[in-house]
Amino acid sequence: MGYRICTLQNTLSMQGFFSSLLGCLLECASLKFEIVGNAMTVKTRFAPSPTGYLHIGGARTALFSWLYARRHGGQFVLRIEDTDLERSTEESVQAIFDGMRWLGLEHDEGPYYQTQRFDRYKEVIDQLLAEGKAYRCICSRERLEALREEQMTNKQKPRYDGCCRDKAISEQSEAPYVVRFKNPQEGVVVIEDAVKGDISVSNAELDDLIIARTDGTPTYNLTVVVDDMDMGMTQVIRGDDHVNNTPRQINLYRALGAEPPQFAHVPMILGEDGKRLSKRHGAVSVMQYEEQGILPEALLNYLVRLGWSHGDQEIFSLEEMIERFDLSAVNRAPSTFNTEKLLWVNQHYIKQCESERLVRLFVDYAERAGYDVEPSQAQSVVEALRERVDTLVDMVSQAAPFIGDFESYDEKAAKKHLRPVSLEPLKALRARFSEQGEWRGGELHDVVQGVAEALEVGMGKVGMPLRVAVCGTGQSPSMDVTLELVGRERCLRRLDRAIDFVEKKIEQNA
C-alpha cells in the first residue's frame, strides 16, 4: 500500500513537472514566435534627395523597394533626404511626389523630412561624443588637401590620417571643427548583400568619416543610419553607388547598438552607348515619359525587367510583379536602357488598355496639343489608331488629320503621289464623293474601288493620291476608316486643295 501511495505521489509530481515544463515550452515558443514575427516584419523605404526630378534610376529603386514590401506584406516608407539645404527645392519635392503618384507607388508611412529631425541627429552625435565613439577634428581644409595630394603622389588610397583622433578637442574650441566617427581600426566589415553577395572590407581601409559639419549640420552617412534605425528598416534597397558608404554605416549601426538592415545594392542603369544614363540619352525624368505618352503601367513593367527577370517572361501585371519579385533574381551586372524596348512594351499596354480610359487619355493629350475633340469622335479615332501607335503622343500626331487641319503636305509623299498623273483620279473621286449618300467606310471603299475600275488603274494609283490629299501624308489607317474619320466636308475641301496643288504643279512645269 505504501508503495502504491508513493508511486501515485510520484506520478502526480511527474505530471505537475511535465505540465509546468509544457507551459514553459509554450511560453518560450510564443516568445520566439513574437521575436521572429517582429524580425520578419518587412519594412523598406525610398529616400530621394530633392535636388532635381525623379529620374529613372530612382524610380526603379522605388519600385523594387515597393514590390519587396508588398510581396512580404510589409510597409513602404517615403523619406525626403533634404539636408542639402542649398540644392533642395520645393519644386523637386513636388516632382518626386508627382512621379510616385503617377506610377502608383503609394507609401504606407511618411513622407518624412530629414530637416525636421535635426534635434534627433544632434542627440545621436552628442551620444557618440560622450561615449568616446566620435571626436572633434580641427584639421583645416589646407591640411586635408595637402594630405590628399601626398597620398596620391605616393599612390596611396586617400583617407583621413586620424590626426585629431586622440586630442580630446573641447566643444569651446576657437578653431572651427567637424565631428568624426571613430571607425574601428581592426577587424573586417562584411556586407551581406542580397544582390551582390557577401562583400568584405577591412576596417584598416576605412577612415574616420565626418558625421557633423563645422556648422553642426549632420552628414548623409549619419542621418541615413539614424533614420533607418529609428524607422525600423529591415531591407535597404538602393543603387550600388552607395556600396562604399555601407561598411562605414554598418560600423555606425553597431556603435549605436543597432543591428544593420539587410542591404541590396542594385547595379546602375546605362545608356545604349554603355555610359551611365544621363540627360544626353534623352528623357530621364519620370514625368518626361508621361509627357511623351508612356502609360505608367508600361514604364513599371519596363523598369521591373531592367535588371530583374522571371524566366523569359516580358509582360507582367502589377499583381504578377508583386507575387514574383525576388531580390535574388536581380542581376549583378548593369542594365542598358533601350528606348525601342520601352516603346514595344508601351504599345502592348495601349492595345490592352480599357477603351474608356484610353479615350480619356487621348482627349487629354489632344487638348495638350491644342485640339478640341468630341468624346464620340475620340472613340472612333482611338479604335482606329490603338493598334498602330507606340505612344499617346504618337496617337495624337496620327490623329491630326481627323481632329484638325494640316498646313502642308509631307514633302516626300506629295512628290511621289500628288503628280500630274493623279489629277484625273482626284477629280473623279471628288465628283463621286460629292454625290455619295451615306458617309460610311464600306460604301466609301466601294467608291474608291469603282473609280479605280473605271479608270482601269490599280487601287494604289487612286488610293495613295487620295490618302495624301486628305491626310497630308502617306501613312494612315485603311482608306475606308480614314475617309469616315475625316468626314465628308473636310474630305471634299481637301480634295479641292489637292487638285489645285496638282494643277499649279502642271502649270509650273508647262
RAGI-V262611 format. One record per residue. RES is the residue in one letter. SS is DSSP state (helix for helix, strand for strand, loop for the rest). OMEGA is omega as a letter, one per 40 degrees, with the letter a starting at -180 (none if undefined). D_FIRST is the distance of its C-alpha to the first C-alpha in Angstrom with 1 decimal. Layout:
res:ss:omega:d_first
RES:SS:OMEGA:D_FIRST
RES:SS:OMEGA:D_FIRST
This chain:
res:ss:omega:d_first
M:loop:i:0.0
G:helix:i:3.8
Y:helix:a:5.3
R:helix:i:5.1
I:helix:i:6.3
C:helix:i:8.5
T:helix:i:9.7
L:helix:i:10.5
Q:helix:i:12.3
N:helix:a:14.1
T:helix:i:15.0
L:helix:i:16.4
S:helix:i:18.1
M:helix:i:19.7
Q:helix:i:20.8
G:helix:i:22.5
F:helix:a:24.0
F:helix:i:25.5
S:helix:i:26.6
S:helix:i:28.5
L:helix:i:29.8
L:helix:i:31.1
G:helix:i:32.7
C:helix:i:34.4
L:helix:i:35.6
L:helix:i:37.0
E:helix:i:38.7
C:helix:i:40.2
A:helix:i:41.3
S:helix:i:42.9
L:helix:i:44.6
K:helix:a:45.7
F:helix:a:47.2
E:helix:a:49.0
I:helix:a:50.5
V:helix:a:51.5
G:helix:i:52.8
N:helix:a:54.9
A:helix:a:56.1
M:loop:i:57.1
T:loop:a:59.1
V:loop:i:62.5
K:strand:i:65.4
T:strand:a:68.9
R:strand:i:72.3
F:strand:a:76.0
A:loop:a:77.8
P:loop:i:81.6
S:loop:a:84.3
P:loop:a:86.9
T:loop:a:89.9
G:loop:a:91.2
Y:loop:i:90.3
L:loop:a:87.1
H:strand:a:88.0
I:helix:i:86.7
G:helix:i:84.5
G:helix:i:82.8
A:helix:i:82.3
R:helix:i:80.6
T:helix:i:78.2
A:helix:a:77.5
L:helix:a:76.9
F:helix:i:74.5
S:helix:i:72.5
W:helix:a:72.5
L:helix:a:71.4
Y:helix:i:68.6
A:helix:a:67.3
R:helix:a:67.7
R:helix:a:66.0
H:loop:i:62.9
G:loop:a:62.8
G:loop:a:63.8
Q:strand:i:66.5
F:strand:a:70.1
V:strand:i:71.9
L:strand:a:75.6
R:strand:i:76.8
I:strand:a:80.4
E:loop:a:81.0
D:loop:a:84.1
T:loop:i:84.3
D:loop:a:87.6
L:loop:a:89.5
E:loop:a:92.9
R:loop:a:92.3
S:loop:a:89.7
T:loop:i:91.4
E:helix:i:90.5
E:helix:i:92.3
S:helix:i:90.0
V:helix:a:86.9
Q:helix:i:88.2
A:helix:i:89.1
I:helix:i:85.4
F:helix:a:84.2
D:helix:a:86.8
G:helix:i:85.8
M:helix:i:82.1
R:helix:a:82.7
W:helix:i:85.0
L:helix:i:82.6
G:loop:a:79.8
L:loop:a:77.5
E:loop:a:76.0
H:loop:i:73.9
D:loop:i:70.6
E:strand:i:71.2
G:strand:e:74.4
P:strand:i:77.1
Y:strand:i:76.4
Y:strand:a:79.3
Q:helix:a:79.1
T:helix:i:81.9
Q:helix:a:79.6
R:loop:a:77.0
F:helix:i:79.1
D:helix:i:77.2
R:helix:i:74.0
Y:helix:i:75.7
K:helix:i:77.1
E:helix:a:73.6
V:helix:i:72.4
I:helix:i:75.4
D:helix:i:75.0
Q:helix:a:71.3
L:helix:i:72.2
L:helix:a:74.9
A:helix:a:72.6
E:loop:i:70.0
G:loop:i:72.7
K:loop:i:72.3
A:strand:a:75.9
Y:strand:i:79.2
R:strand:a:82.7
C:strand:a:85.5
I:loop:i:89.1
C:loop:a:90.6
S:loop:i:93.8
R:helix:a:94.7
E:helix:i:97.5
R:helix:a:95.0
L:helix:i:92.6
E:helix:i:95.5
A:helix:i:96.9
L:helix:a:93.4
R:helix:i:93.1
E:helix:i:96.6
E:helix:a:95.8
Q:helix:i:92.6
M:helix:i:94.4
T:helix:a:97.1
N:loop:i:94.6
K:loop:i:92.9
Q:loop:i:89.7
K:loop:a:87.5
P:loop:i:88.6
R:loop:i:85.9
Y:loop:a:85.6
D:loop:i:85.5
G:loop:a:83.3
C:loop:a:86.2
C:loop:a:84.7
R:loop:a:81.0
D:loop:a:80.6
K:loop:i:83.4
A:loop:a:81.4
I:loop:a:84.2
S:loop:i:84.1
E:loop:i:84.0
Q:loop:a:87.3
S:loop:i:89.1
E:loop:i:92.7
A:loop:i:92.7
P:loop:a:91.3
Y:loop:i:87.9
V:strand:i:85.5
V:strand:i:81.7
R:strand:i:80.2
F:strand:i:76.7
K:loop:i:75.5
N:loop:i:74.6
P:loop:a:72.3
Q:loop:i:74.4
E:loop:i:71.9
G:loop:a:69.6
V:strand:i:70.0
V:strand:i:69.6
V:strand:i:68.3
I:strand:i:69.3
E:strand:a:66.9
D:strand:a:69.5
A:loop:i:68.5
V:loop:a:72.0
K:loop:a:73.3
G:strand:a:70.1
D:strand:i:69.2
I:strand:a:72.1
S:strand:i:71.8
V:strand:i:74.1
S:strand:i:74.3
N:helix:i:74.3
A:helix:i:77.2
E:helix:a:79.3
L:loop:i:78.6
D:loop:a:80.5
D:loop:a:79.7
L:loop:i:80.5
I:strand:i:82.0
I:strand:i:79.7
A:strand:a:82.2
R:loop:a:86.0
T:loop:i:88.4
D:loop:i:88.5
G:loop:a:84.7
T:loop:a:84.1
P:strand:i:81.2
T:loop:a:81.7
Y:helix:a:80.3
N:helix:i:77.7
L:helix:a:76.2
T:helix:a:76.3
V:helix:i:74.9
V:helix:a:71.9
V:helix:a:71.2
D:helix:a:71.7
D:helix:i:69.5
M:helix:a:66.8
D:helix:a:67.0
M:loop:i:67.3
G:loop:i:64.3
M:loop:i:66.2
T:loop:i:64.0
Q:strand:i:67.0
V:strand:i:70.5
I:strand:a:72.9
R:strand:a:76.4
G:strand:a:79.5
D:helix:i:79.4
D:helix:i:82.1
H:helix:a:79.2
V:helix:a:77.5
N:helix:i:79.2
N:helix:a:77.8
T:helix:i:74.2
P:helix:i:73.3
R:helix:a:74.6
Q:helix:i:72.8
I:helix:i:69.4
N:helix:i:69.9
L:helix:i:70.6
Y:helix:a:67.5
R:helix:i:65.4
A:helix:i:67.3
L:loop:i:66.4
G:loop:a:62.7
A:loop:i:62.8
E:loop:a:62.0
P:loop:i:65.1
P:loop:i:65.3
Q:strand:a:65.8
F:strand:i:69.5
A:strand:a:71.6
H:strand:a:75.2
V:strand:a:77.4
P:loop:a:80.6
M:loop:i:83.9
I:strand:i:86.2
L:strand:i:89.5
G:loop:a:92.8
E:loop:i:94.4
D:loop:i:96.4
G:loop:i:93.2
K:loop:a:93.5
R:strand:a:91.2
L:loop:a:91.6
S:loop:a:93.9
K:helix:a:96.7
R:helix:i:99.1
H:helix:i:97.0
G:loop:a:97.7
A:loop:i:95.3
V:loop:i:92.2
S:strand:i:91.4
V:helix:a:88.9
M:helix:i:91.2
Q:helix:i:94.2
Y:helix:i:92.5
E:helix:i:92.1
E:helix:a:95.8
Q:loop:i:96.6
G:loop:i:94.8
I:loop:i:91.6
L:loop:a:88.7
P:helix:a:85.6
E:helix:i:83.3
A:helix:i:85.6
L:helix:i:85.6
L:helix:i:81.8
N:helix:a:81.6
Y:helix:a:84.1
L:helix:a:82.4
V:helix:i:78.9
R:loop:a:80.5
L:loop:a:82.3
G:loop:i:79.9
W:strand:a:76.9
S:loop:i:76.5
H:loop:a:74.3
G:loop:i:75.6
D:loop:a:79.1
Q:loop:a:78.8
E:loop:a:81.6
I:loop:a:81.2
F:loop:i:78.1
S:loop:i:77.3
L:helix:i:75.7
E:helix:i:72.4
E:helix:i:72.6
M:helix:a:73.4
I:helix:a:70.3
E:helix:a:68.1
R:helix:a:69.4
F:loop:a:70.4
D:loop:a:68.7
L:helix:a:69.8
S:helix:a:69.1
A:helix:i:72.0
V:strand:a:74.5
N:loop:i:77.2
R:loop:a:77.7
A:loop:i:81.4
P:loop:i:83.8
S:strand:i:84.8
T:strand:i:88.4
F:loop:a:89.6
N:loop:a:91.6
T:helix:a:93.6
E:helix:i:94.3
K:helix:i:90.7
L:helix:i:90.0
L:helix:i:92.9
W:helix:i:91.5
V:helix:a:88.1
N:helix:i:89.9
Q:helix:i:92.0
H:helix:a:88.9
Y:helix:i:87.5
I:helix:i:90.8
K:helix:a:90.9
Q:helix:a:87.3
C:loop:i:87.8
E:loop:a:87.5
S:helix:a:91.0
E:helix:i:91.0
R:helix:a:89.7
L:helix:i:92.2
V:helix:i:95.0
R:helix:i:94.0
L:helix:i:93.9
F:helix:i:97.2
V:helix:i:98.9
D:helix:a:97.5
Y:helix:i:98.9
A:helix:i:102.1
E:helix:i:102.6
R:helix:a:102.0
A:loop:i:104.8
G:loop:i:107.1
Y:loop:i:106.9
D:loop:a:106.4
V:loop:i:104.5
E:loop:i:103.8
P:helix:a:100.2
S:helix:i:101.6
Q:helix:a:103.8
A:helix:i:100.9
Q:helix:a:98.8
S:helix:a:101.4
V:helix:a:102.1
V:helix:a:98.4
E:helix:i:97.9
A:helix:a:101.0
L:helix:a:100.1
R:loop:i:96.3
E:loop:a:96.5
R:loop:a:99.3
V:loop:i:98.3
D:loop:a:96.0
T:loop:i:95.9
L:helix:i:96.6
V:helix:i:99.6
D:helix:i:100.8
M:helix:i:100.4
V:helix:i:102.6
S:helix:i:105.1
Q:helix:i:105.4
A:helix:a:105.5
A:helix:i:108.4
P:helix:a:111.0
F:helix:a:109.2
I:helix:i:108.4
G:loop:i:111.5
D:loop:i:114.8
F:loop:a:115.5
E:loop:a:118.4
S:loop:i:119.3
Y:loop:i:118.7
D:loop:a:116.7
E:helix:a:119.5
K:helix:a:118.5
A:helix:a:117.7
A:helix:a:121.0
K:helix:a:123.0
K:helix:a:121.5
H:helix:i:121.5
L:loop:a:124.0
R:loop:i:127.0
P:helix:a:130.4
V:helix:a:129.0
S:helix:a:126.3
L:helix:a:128.8
E:helix:i:129.5
P:helix:a:125.8
L:helix:i:125.1
K:helix:i:128.0
A:helix:i:127.0
L:helix:i:123.4
R:helix:a:124.8
A:helix:a:126.9
R:helix:a:124.2
F:helix:a:121.5
S:helix:a:123.9
E:helix:a:124.1
Q:loop:i:120.4
G:loop:i:118.7
E:loop:i:115.0
W:loop:a:113.8
R:loop:a:110.8
G:helix:a:109.7
G:helix:i:110.3
E:helix:a:113.8
L:helix:i:114.7
H:helix:i:113.6
D:helix:i:116.0
V:helix:a:118.8
V:helix:a:118.4
Q:helix:i:118.2
G:helix:i:121.3
V:helix:i:123.3
A:helix:i:122.3
E:helix:a:123.4
A:helix:a:126.7
L:helix:i:127.6
E:loop:i:126.4
V:loop:i:124.2
G:loop:a:120.6
M:helix:a:118.0
G:helix:a:117.7
K:helix:i:121.4
V:helix:a:120.7
G:helix:a:117.1
M:helix:i:117.1
P:helix:i:120.2
L:helix:a:118.7
R:helix:i:115.3
V:helix:a:117.1
A:helix:a:119.4
V:helix:a:116.6
C:helix:a:113.9
G:loop:a:115.9
T:loop:i:113.9
G:loop:a:113.4
Q:loop:i:109.6
S:loop:i:108.1
P:loop:i:106.0
S:loop:a:107.7
M:helix:i:111.1
D:helix:i:110.2
V:helix:a:107.3
T:helix:a:109.5
L:helix:i:112.4
E:helix:i:110.2
L:helix:i:108.6
V:helix:i:111.9
G:loop:a:113.4
R:helix:a:116.8
E:helix:i:118.8
R:helix:i:117.5
C:helix:a:118.0
L:helix:a:121.6
R:helix:a:122.3
R:helix:i:120.9
L:helix:i:122.8
D:helix:i:126.0
R:helix:a:125.1
A:helix:i:124.5
I:helix:i:127.7
D:helix:i:129.6
F:helix:a:127.9
V:helix:a:129.0
E:helix:i:132.5
K:helix:i:133.0
K:helix:i:131.8
I:helix:i:134.5
E:helix:a:137.1
Q:helix:a:136.3
N:helix:a:136.6
A:loop:none:139.8
